[in-house]
Amino acid sequence: MSTLNGKIVSHIDAKTAIVLVDSFVIHPKYKKSIARSKKFIVHDEMGIKDGQVVSFVQIRPMSKRKTWKIVDNSKKGKA
Protein backbone atom coordinates (compact mmCIF):
# COMPACT_ATOMS: atom_id res chain seq x y z
CA MET A 1 0.00 0.00 0.00
CA SER A 2 1.47 3.31 -1.10
CA THR A 3 1.30 6.24 1.37
CA LEU A 4 2.00 9.88 0.50
CA ASN A 5 1.92 13.20 2.37
CA GLY A 6 0.69 16.45 0.89
CA LYS A 7 -1.15 19.73 1.38
CA ILE A 8 -4.81 20.22 0.47
CA VAL A 9 -5.07 23.02 -2.09
CA SER A 10 -8.78 22.91 -2.95
CA HIS A 11 -12.02 20.94 -2.80
CA ILE A 12 -13.95 19.81 -5.87
CA ASP A 13 -17.07 18.97 -3.86
CA ALA A 14 -17.99 17.82 -0.34
CA LYS A 15 -15.99 14.56 -0.35
CA THR A 16 -13.35 15.17 -3.02
CA ALA A 17 -10.18 17.22 -2.50
CA ILE A 18 -7.05 18.06 -4.48
CA VAL A 19 -3.76 17.40 -2.66
CA LEU A 20 -0.42 18.84 -3.79
CA VAL A 21 2.64 16.65 -3.16
CA ASP A 22 6.09 18.29 -3.40
CA SER A 23 9.24 16.25 -4.00
CA PHE A 24 12.87 16.90 -4.83
CA VAL A 25 14.92 15.07 -7.46
CA ILE A 26 18.60 15.35 -8.27
CA HIS A 27 19.49 16.25 -11.85
CA PRO A 28 21.58 13.37 -13.24
CA LYS A 29 24.19 15.53 -14.99
CA TYR A 30 24.37 18.75 -12.97
CA LYS A 31 23.64 17.26 -9.50
CA LYS A 32 21.33 20.15 -8.65
CA SER A 33 18.17 19.44 -6.65
CA ILE A 34 14.99 20.32 -8.52
CA ALA A 35 11.55 20.78 -6.95
CA ARG A 36 8.74 18.77 -8.52
CA SER A 37 5.06 18.81 -7.59
CA LYS A 38 2.05 16.71 -8.52
CA LYS A 39 -1.65 17.01 -7.73
CA PHE A 40 -3.75 14.03 -6.64
CA ILE A 41 -7.54 13.73 -6.52
CA VAL A 42 -8.40 12.17 -3.13
CA HIS A 43 -11.50 11.02 -1.27
CA ASP A 44 -12.10 13.09 1.88
CA GLU A 45 -14.61 11.73 4.41
CA MET A 46 -13.07 13.69 7.31
CA GLY A 47 -14.04 17.15 6.04
CA ILE A 48 -10.50 18.56 6.25
CA LYS A 49 -10.01 22.24 5.38
CA ASP A 50 -7.80 23.70 2.66
CA GLY A 51 -4.14 24.24 3.60
CA GLN A 52 -3.84 21.32 6.02
CA VAL A 53 -1.18 18.63 5.66
CA VAL A 54 -2.59 15.11 5.27
CA SER A 55 -1.48 11.53 4.67
CA PHE A 56 -3.29 9.49 2.04
CA VAL A 57 -3.14 5.93 0.69
CA GLN A 58 -3.95 4.28 -2.59
CA ILE A 59 -7.24 2.35 -2.74
CA ARG A 60 -9.33 0.66 -5.41
CA PRO A 61 -10.74 3.15 -7.95
CA MET A 62 -13.78 5.09 -6.72
CA SER A 63 -14.20 6.93 -10.01
CA LYS A 64 -12.23 7.61 -13.19
CA ARG A 65 -9.55 9.74 -11.48
CA LYS A 66 -10.09 9.18 -7.74
CA THR A 67 -7.95 6.29 -6.43
CA TRP A 68 -6.62 7.81 -3.19
CA LYS A 69 -8.16 8.24 0.28
CA ILE A 70 -7.15 10.49 3.19
CA VAL A 71 -6.25 8.44 6.28
CA ASP A 72 -4.58 10.91 8.65
CA ASN A 73 -4.66 14.61 9.39
CA SER A 74 -1.04 15.24 10.35
CA LYS A 75 -0.82 18.83 11.60
CA LYS A 76 2.95 18.76 12.13
CA GLY A 77 5.62 18.64 9.47
CA LYS A 78 5.87 19.97 5.94
CA ALA A 79 4.26 18.57 2.82
Secondary structure, 3 states (H helix, E strand, C coil): CCEEEEEEEEEEECCEEEEEEEEEEECCCCCCEEEEEEEEEEECCCCCCCCCEEEEEECCCCCCCCCEEEEECCCCCCC
